[in-house]
């Protein structure tokens, strides 16, 4: 089981939400715990946004790597050549 992306033991906080009254009434008739559903939905949204931010950061890093390789060549290839040659020369 994966760890929650937030502190599940943190204290609960009372907040005010504005929800469609008919939707809330129907949910109550079904016994839906609105607080639990809201918390789960918020957790999913936070996880989605964190993943989106991470994808953006990785994208920037890949662009920087591409720019480096365009200017200097592949670092991995330089390292392979260095170690295959058996010399102690600096890269």
Buried (B, 14 or more C-beta within 10 A) or exposed (E): EEEEEEEEEEEEEEEEEEEEEEEEEEBEEEEEEEEEEEBEEEBEEEBEEEEEEEEEEEEEEEEEEEEEEEEEEEEEEEEEEBEEEEEEEEE
